[in-house]
Amino acid sequence: MGAHLYADEWIVSVTDVTPLARTIHAHVQAGELDAARQLLPRERPYPVHHGMPAHLSR
């Protein structure tokens, strides 16, 4: 059941970020850390639902 849900329902898209990773890596290698940071995707907090085991929400 779990693999079916994961493969067919939970994954909504897959994005190839290889070109972006290579660009960020090139900036890091060149010492251009601010330029590399600006290209990183924004992180969003994952919503934790009430009742989720405490060890998963740390």
MOFEN-V242388 format. One record per backbone hydrogen bond with DSSP energy under -1.0 kcal/mol. NH is the residue of the N-H (numbers start at 0). CO is the residue of the C=O. Records with the same first field share a line. If there is no record, write none. Layout:
NH->CO / CO
This chain:
4->0
5->1
6->2
7->3
8->4
9->4
10->5
20->16
21->17
22->18
23->19
24->20
25->21
26->22
27->23
28->24
29->25
30->27
31->26
32->30
35->31
36->32
37->33
51->48
55->52
56->53
